[in-house]
Amino acid sequence: MTEAIFINYGNAGIFPRFIRYLLLPLILLIVSGCGDKEQAQQQAFTDFLQTSLLSSQTIKVPELTSDQQIKFGHYAKDYKIITDFHRKLDTELNSSLVPVFTNMNAVTSVNALLEQRNDLQKMAQTSQQWLDELKTIRQQADAQRDTLKQPVAVKKVYDQAFNKVVSQPAAVAEKIYTLLPEVLNQIFIKADFIKSQGKNVTISGSTLQFSSQAQLDKYAAIQKQLVPLNAQLMVLSRQMQQMVN
């Protein structure tokens, strides 16, 4: 006779349930701890944006210290979008606008203008691509910002800081780069016209004396186009200077 063996599975789930309930307070404690840490990081990051970027009248974008990177946690990567943009913008400005304005400021006489004629032509041709390069830098920063998943409180402050230290200076720089080729081309046309007159023009420092009214009229027409363009460029340059100084 075969004996039937019955196994009672009724209490098989007791131990797993016991473990689950035992671990529940620990899990809640861990989750609660993460929340406190996240809140602390949010607060530290937004405080930094307010005090270091938004409270200043000018644009200052300091690099984070090691301690700040730890305090901000993953928000340090959000801030890196801003610092990367400024690093690229500084490189772009130093390699393009600084040499251009240095050369333009060195033109203190008509002869100096004629001596720099070829350099001005090269800068006028090269300046066409600077606007595209700047737009690429800005688009990269905008695209990276758009991918961020930030809490509402952080996003509000971050967007304000981003607008001040990225969007606004980029907009002014774009206006400068748009206007610059026109100014340089017009300066080159001016230098070319003066040179083409040969002995029909007398040069004395920054003064010109043409031998005919027709020549003077042509020169005046060039100046009429150049002067307002140059004035606009100077206004934009001062705006940029006021932002960073």
Summary of the structure (lengths in Angstrom):
residues: 245
radius of gyration: 32.3
end to end distance: 101.6
largest distance: 137.1
contacts: 636
relative contact order: 0.10
helix: 79%
strand: 3%
